[in-house]
Amino acid sequence: GELETGGRPAAGFSRWQRVGPIVTLLLLSPVIGEVMSGATRLSYIFALVPEIMVWGCGTLIIRDVVRRWQGGWTSTLLLGFGLSIAEEFIIQQTSIAPLPWAGTASAYGRIWGVNWPYFLFMLGYEAVWIVLVPIQITELIFPERRHQAWLRARGLVVAGAVFLLGSFIAWFLWTQRARPLAFHVPVYHPPVLTVLIGVFAISLLAAGAYAVRQLCSNPSPGRPPRPWLVAATSVLLGLPWYSLMILVFAPARELPLLVPVVMATAWAAAVFLLIKRWSLTSEWRDMHRWGLCCGALLVCMVGGFLRASAWPLMDIVAKAVLNVIAVVCMARLAVRITRRAAV
């Protein structure tokens, strides 16, 4: 359901039950969002270290804060948007700097210093595939810790410090090294006003996440579609999101920017309402959550191959192998969930 029970980290669990969820989420967040999608490839896998520090710690902090607020996944989604804006406007500034990749048309969709098609894609992608999906999968792996905070106050402080350090490292490696040295574009100095607008938007999202923390609709009678149908629907709903990225690399210049912006926003809202309706049915179970996550995982793995023709063969093979391993792991998790339900 929408509302989850929060609370302090509970005693009475083994060391692995206490540490396991933390380590798993720290790794799953960047591995699913960056490695499984091919955004971070084998040829520069070293980037996974700052990604764990930023994405892993950021997602862990979001989850713990929402649990302490006794909030649900709507609050998590709003804070996920905030984390995405932090990345896109402040840390790596990818959505506000001219796009450096070959084949992109930086002029299309760039208004008021923002690359709108790219920003909209990343806003949805990072909130869902970096934050929501890894949290859901981790809680399916450790169901006994689902309703609890995983960090104590000291742990939150440490995670925050690591997040800030990782953010600085990511900012330096991308804006001061990768852009000028690897992509041969000048260092971009964002307008102070643009950065401040990003900070203001993050503050609004955090306030909104807190405001809706207790917002809960009573479970409605009925049952959602079968888990396999939830997974298939998740794929069908997720793949069209990549049309925004197609616009980045193959822009339809005759298409007014307002058209993809409005369509993408409406699509995201419709998907949100549909999944919320399903999750509030009285028969929503862990296998439905698994189906939703499995479908989303397939989307990012398939969508990540869109530009694979430009990759070295080593990276293509590595991504394919890792994707197969991920599918096998999800299948094993489905077996575990089924067995738990039968007990």
PEHU-V658097 format. One record per residue. N is the residue number from 1. RES is the residue in one letter. PHI is phi in radians with two decimals (999 if undefined). D_CENTER is the distance of its C-alpha to the mean C-alpha in whole Angstrom. Layout:
# PEHU-V658097
<<N:RES:PHI:D_CENTER> <N:RES:PHI:D_CENTER>>
This chain:
# PEHU-V658097
<<1:G:999:20> <2:E:-1.20:19> <3:L:-1.66:20> <4:E:-2.00:20> <5:T:-1.37:23> <6:G:-1.71:22> <7:G:2.49:24> <8:R:-1.38:25> <9:P:-0.98:24> <10:A:-1.56:27> <11:A:-1.49:30> <12:G:1.59:31> <13:F:-1.89:29> <14:S:-1.18:29> <15:R:-1.07:28> <16:W:-1.18:25> <17:Q:-1.14:24> <18:R:-1.48:23> <19:V:-1.56:22> <20:G:-0.93:20> <21:P:-1.05:17> <22:I:-1.14:17> <23:V:-1.09:17> <24:T:-1.08:15> <25:L:-1.20:12> <26:L:-0.98:12> <27:L:-1.50:13> <28:L:-1.11:10> <29:S:-1.01:7> <30:P:-1.31:9> <31:V:-1.16:11> <32:I:-1.22:8> <33:G:-1.27:6> <34:E:-1.94:9> <35:V:-1.39:12> <36:M:-1.10:12> <37:S:-1.43:11> <38:G:1.57:14> <39:A:-1.11:13> <40:T:-1.97:14> <41:R:-1.87:18> <42:L:-1.04:20> <43:S:-1.18:23> <44:Y:-2.45:21> <45:I:-1.16:19> <46:F:-1.01:20> <47:A:-1.13:17> <48:L:-1.11:15> <49:V:-1.12:17> <50:P:-1.13:16> <51:E:-1.18:12> <52:I:-1.10:13> <53:M:-1.16:15> <54:V:-1.51:12> <55:W:-1.21:8> <56:G:-1.10:10> <57:C:-1.18:13> <58:G:-1.06:11> <59:T:-1.17:8> <60:L:-1.08:12> <61:I:-1.12:14> <62:I:-1.01:12> <63:R:-1.07:12> <64:D:-1.19:16> <65:V:-1.07:17> <66:V:-1.11:16> <67:R:-1.12:18> <68:R:-1.18:21> <69:W:-1.36:21> <70:Q:1.05:21> <71:G:-1.67:18> <72:G:-2.06:16> <73:W:-1.32:13> <74:T:-1.18:14> <75:S:-1.08:14> <76:T:-1.07:11> <77:L:-1.09:9> <78:L:-1.11:11> <79:L:-1.20:11> <80:G:-1.11:7> <81:F:-1.05:9> <82:G:-1.09:11> <83:L:-1.10:9> <84:S:-1.11:8> <85:I:-1.13:12> <86:A:-1.03:13> <87:E:-1.16:12> <88:E:-1.40:13> <89:F:-1.88:16> <90:I:-2.08:17> <91:I:-1.32:16> <92:Q:-1.75:16> <93:Q:1.01:17> <94:T:-1.13:16> <95:S:-1.45:16> <96:I:-1.97:19> <97:A:-1.53:21> <98:P:-0.97:23> <99:L:-1.12:21> <100:P:-1.63:23> <101:W:-1.34:22> <102:A:-1.13:25> <103:G:1.65:25> <104:T:-1.56:23> <105:A:-1.85:25> <106:S:-1.17:24> <107:A:-1.33:27> <108:Y:-1.22:25> <109:G:1.38:23> <110:R:-1.68:24> <111:I:-2.33:25> <112:W:0.98:25> <113:G:1.33:24> <114:V:-2.22:20> <115:N:-1.48:19> <116:W:-1.11:18> <117:P:-1.06:17> <118:Y:-1.14:15> <119:F:-1.10:14> <120:L:-1.08:13> <121:F:-1.04:11> <122:M:-1.17:9> <123:L:-1.03:9> <124:G:-1.27:8> <125:Y:-1.10:5> <126:E:-1.22:3> <127:A:-1.18:4> <128:V:-1.56:4> <129:W:-1.49:3> <130:I:-1.60:2> <131:V:-1.89:4> <132:L:-1.13:6> <133:V:-1.10:7> <134:P:-1.03:8> <135:I:-1.10:9> <136:Q:-1.07:11> <137:I:-1.15:12> <138:T:-1.07:13> <139:E:-1.23:15> <140:L:-1.27:17> <141:I:-1.29:18> <142:F:-2.11:19> <143:P:-1.13:21> <144:E:-1.23:23> <145:R:-1.88:21> <146:R:-1.06:19> <147:H:-1.69:20> <148:Q:-2.02:21> <149:A:-1.23:20> <150:W:-1.78:19> <151:L:-2.07:20> <152:R:-1.51:24> <153:A:-1.01:24> <154:R:-1.14:25> <155:G:-1.12:22> <156:L:-1.13:20> <157:V:-1.13:22> <158:V:-1.10:22> <159:A:-1.08:18> <160:G:-1.12:18> <161:A:-1.14:21> <162:V:-1.14:19> <163:F:-1.05:16> <164:L:-1.14:18> <165:L:-1.11:20> <166:G:-1.09:17> <167:S:-1.11:16> <168:F:-1.13:20> <169:I:-1.09:20> <170:A:-1.09:17> <171:W:-1.04:19> <172:F:-1.16:22> <173:L:-1.11:21> <174:W:-1.51:20> <175:T:-1.35:22> <176:Q:-1.77:25> <177:R:-2.11:25> <178:A:-1.11:23> <179:R:-1.07:24> <180:P:-1.32:27> <181:L:-1.60:28> <182:A:-1.60:26> <183:F:-1.82:26> <184:H:0.99:29> <185:V:-2.08:28> <186:P:-1.16:29> <187:V:-1.06:27> <188:Y:-1.70:26> <189:H:-1.90:27> <190:P:-1.17:24> <191:P:-1.06:27> <192:V:-1.03:27> <193:L:-1.08:26> <194:T:-1.09:23> <195:V:-1.12:21> <196:L:-1.12:23> <197:I:-1.09:22> <198:G:-1.07:18> <199:V:-1.08:19> <200:F:-1.11:21> <201:A:-1.11:18> <202:I:-1.08:16> <203:S:-1.10:19> <204:L:-1.10:19> <205:L:-1.14:16> <206:A:-1.11:16> <207:A:-1.12:20> <208:G:-1.12:19> <209:A:-1.08:16> <210:Y:-1.22:19> <211:A:-1.14:22> <212:V:-1.69:20> <213:R:-1.04:20> <214:Q:-1.75:23> <215:L:-1.25:22> <216:C:-2.58:23> <217:S:-1.61:25> <218:N:-1.12:27> <219:P:-0.94:26> <220:S:-1.72:28> <221:P:-1.07:30> <222:G:2.04:29> <223:R:-2.31:27> <224:P:-1.33:24> <225:P:-1.05:24> <226:R:-1.08:25> <227:P:-0.94:22> <228:W:-1.16:22> <229:L:-1.31:22> <230:V:-1.08:19> <231:A:-1.11:18> <232:A:-1.12:20> <233:T:-1.14:19> <234:S:-1.06:15> <235:V:-1.13:16> <236:L:-1.16:18> <237:L:-1.42:16> <238:G:-1.48:13> <239:L:-1.04:15> <240:P:-1.03:16> <241:W:-1.04:13> <242:Y:-1.23:14> <243:S:-1.09:18> <244:L:-1.12:16> <245:M:-1.24:16> <246:I:-1.09:19> <247:L:-1.11:21> <248:V:-1.20:20> <249:F:-1.68:22> <250:A:-2.43:24> <251:P:-1.18:25> <252:A:-1.58:27> <253:R:-1.08:29> <254:E:-1.40:31> <255:L:-1.49:28> <256:P:-1.04:28> <257:L:-1.01:25> <258:L:-1.05:25> <259:V:-1.13:25> <260:P:-1.14:21> <261:V:-1.13:20> <262:V:-1.16:21> <263:M:-1.12:21> <264:A:-1.14:17> <265:T:-1.11:17> <266:A:-1.13:19> <267:W:-1.09:17> <268:A:-1.09:14> <269:A:-1.12:17> <270:A:-1.14:18> <271:V:-1.10:15> <272:F:-1.01:15> <273:L:-1.15:18> <274:L:-1.13:19> <275:I:-1.17:16> <276:K:-1.09:17> <277:R:-1.10:21> <278:W:-1.06:20> <279:S:-1.21:19> <280:L:-1.66:22> <281:T:-1.31:25> <282:S:-1.17:27> <283:E:-1.74:26> <284:W:-1.22:22> <285:R:-2.22:22> <286:D:-1.07:20> <287:M:-1.18:21> <288:H:-1.21:19> <289:R:-1.06:16> <290:W:-1.06:16> <291:G:-1.07:17> <292:L:-1.09:14> <293:C:-1.21:12> <294:C:-1.10:14> <295:G:-1.08:14> <296:A:-1.10:10> <297:L:-1.11:11> <298:L:-1.10:14> <299:V:-1.06:13> <300:C:-1.22:10> <301:M:-1.23:13> <302:V:-1.22:16> <303:G:-1.07:14> <304:G:-1.18:14> <305:F:-1.48:18> <306:L:-1.00:19> <307:R:-1.94:20> <308:A:-1.16:21> <309:S:-1.08:25> <310:A:-1.62:25> <311:W:-1.53:23> <312:P:-1.12:26> <313:L:-0.99:27> <314:M:-1.00:26> <315:D:-1.22:22> <316:I:-1.12:22> <317:V:-1.13:24> <318:A:-1.07:22> <319:K:-1.11:19> <320:A:-1.07:21> <321:V:-1.12:22> <322:L:-1.11:18> <323:N:-1.13:17> <324:V:-1.12:20> <325:I:-1.04:20> <326:A:-1.10:17> <327:V:-1.11:18> <328:V:-1.09:21> <329:C:-1.10:19> <330:M:-1.16:18> <331:A:-1.13:21> <332:R:-1.14:23> <333:L:-1.12:20> <334:A:-1.07:22> <335:V:-1.11:25> <336:R:-1.08:24> <337:I:-1.12:23> <338:T:-1.08:26> <339:R:-1.15:29> <340:R:-1.08:27> <341:A:-1.17:28> <342:A:-1.43:31> <343:V:-1.31:32>>
